[in-house]
Amino acid sequence: MLNIPRHEKFRAPSGQILDYYDLFLIQEMEANRTIEWSDKEVTFNSGFQCNVYLRMRSDLTHNVPLLLRAGHQIKKTILGLRPTHGPKFCLIGIPTAGTPLAQAAAMASFDPQRQLTSTICFRQLRSELKKGHGKTADTMWAGPPELEHYSPATVENVVSTAKAYFDHLKHLEEDGYPTKEMWHIAFADWELGGTEALSDAGYTNGLVLYRMRDMIAALVHLGVWPAEYYQETNRRVNAWRVAKGLNTR
């Protein structure tokens, strides 16, 4: 366990400044194997191959303190945004990994010593619709948006090419959600073209907490990973972006 000074800050390759809380979270995610280096290449659904993998599934739900730390960082981002509709943000996790992150952010917004209600709530998005039973709201993907009360926003664990993201956004649109006005928050971005694809399709209120290359560079900065891990990942991401006609950095 590294002892990170409270004043520690790191300017990541993207230019984002990562402070003590960012660095502590990233370090803990590596220790939990939420982000890990594998000697064997991992092949993504898109075909992209890399030695770094971000999980954020049972590895987080089995480590509640780490899940809540991630939720706290999402909460800070949410509370800095303008509501798009009703006064209270309602987070909708993109199945399945985004669901516990949305719940963690909502729970992190509750302070029992200062208030009786949370400043953020959450709602579950189904992977499949119920068939032929349940109340009307139970036969919808997420239930009615109730825009007079809530500003709905989606939460995803990581964006790569955003193929699955589009399917879930269509489900929300079937329920009447104004997806092109809503905020869409991703914990991490692989920079494989997904955020650009979402923006090009009209989903312009997108935010990313961390870029994967920045997280890897932070682990190098902290002395957890060797510099070669960042160099190799950066080479692969840039090669992918060139092949797809995207800008590189």
Salt bridges, closest charged atoms under 4 A:
GLU8 OE2 - HIS221 NE2 2.66
GLU28 OE1 - ARG69 NH2 3.65
GLU36 OE1 - ARG33 NE 3.01
GLU36 OE2 - ARG55 NH2 1.96
GLU41 OE2 - ARG236 NH2 2.61
ASP111 OD2 - ARG114 NE 3.53
ASP138 OD1 - ARG126 NH2 3.91
GLU146 OE2 - ARG123 NH2 2.87
GLU148 OE2 - HIS149 NE2 3.53
GLU181 OE1 - HIS85 NE2 2.86
GLU191 OE1 - ARG213 NE 3.03
GLU191 OE1 - ARG249 NH2 3.00
GLU196 OE2 - ARG241 NH2 2.78
ASP214 OD1 - ARG249 NH2 3.95
GLU232 OE2 - ARG235 NH2 2.62
GLU232 OE2 - ARG236 NE 2.78
